Amino acid sequence: MLQRTLSFLAAAVIVTSLAAQTPTYRPPRTADGHPDLNGIWQALNEANYDIEAHVARAALALRPGPYGPVPAVPVLALGAVGSVPPGLGVVDGELPYKPEALAKKKQNQANWLTSDPEIKCYLPGVPRATYMPYPFQILESASAIMIVYEYAGAVRNIFLKDPGPAPVDSWMGQSVGHWDGDTLVVDVQGMNDSSWFDRAGNYHSDALHVVERYTRTSPDVIAYEATIEDPQVFTHPWKMSMPLYRRQEKNAQLLDFKCPEFVEELLYGQWRKKPLAK
């Protein structure tokens, strides 16, 4: 027994020693010496359904049933396709909503079918654009960084020299980046109050301030972190984090998903001279 215990301790010491000797990943560099973030990346999680930890649900839109909530009539025919997969969440614990803001979040969730901007193909805002179920491409050079998203053709130009306050609020806001060692830090402000964090109704005001951190941790992984500050909605700042994975297909590329035309009937069908039957 003693010999087995000593053997286990010796093995543990060896493993610990080897781990301590494992070199920190050093990413490839661009011509100016900064980490090369170029590539097509995608999050693989359930955050777009709900950034908080959640169990599986029958549908995104529910109504009271005889023994508990059941799918709302407009999504009933979707069956399992319209259900919500479970997720561990990308935040620690519950979001620190102010009481009145939490009531608004619950109202958003109850009215998801008519309120979620994603349904109407509005631009997703930051950070939601990062973890929607679509790839995005980072284009980096010594003088410029741009992020192009497949969803709705959204684009972000990341200024490397601060141009001053954003002239107007917009869906994607104004992004200003700088390097903190091997981490790209992006400060995002000037966003409107119309985007959500997810399909669960988590939302923000136009006072939203997001600080993102992109750090390559292996050849095909970026560690992504976003600090969220919005004093009108939350009692204190909070963070979300997740890995972003490089798409591995040899012909990986962003394809067109410019969805405004997909929602023309939803938004404008009622104004037809002869509206179609619902």
C-alpha angles and dihedrals in degrees: 000000000000091000092052091049092051091048090052092050092048091051090049091052091050093049091047091048093050091048090052090052094050105114119237111256112263110202124215114270136229121230091275093053099253122128112278108242095170114133146076112288137181139184117235107203144089096258094117088062093047129339090208124074109275143169124237114281132199093239144344089247116047139179131194115279134189093264102019139318118331130186116288116251096254092058099033094102092055090071113175091354089068096046127109118247117221119258138189090220131236096243132069110251126320122341112258098242122173108241095254091045092052088056089054091050091054090048090052091051093049090051097040095131093062101026112043107102090211090068090059094045094246115159111278102228126213130334095008092067088066098060104032111120093264132088124248133197129228114209112193133177133158091270106030144031124195133174118207119193127204092215110090092337091279116179134190124195108201109211114219090195117051108247092192129252118348109265092223137004114260140176095260097030126208119303124204118183139194136167122254100189105297094345125095108219117198122192111203124192138143097067123150122237096247103088126082132214093231147338091279093076099257104155147167141210130243087269089074115138118185127188112192128195123199116190125170108225100172138001092279105024135078118192105222125198130174126189112206122206123177115147092188093062109020133049093223140355119283138187140229125194138181142150120261116211129212114239107245104201113121089229096039111161141144112265127200117280099156096155106181091101089052091065100041091104091049094050103032107016092099089062095059115120085239108022116213119248114269 
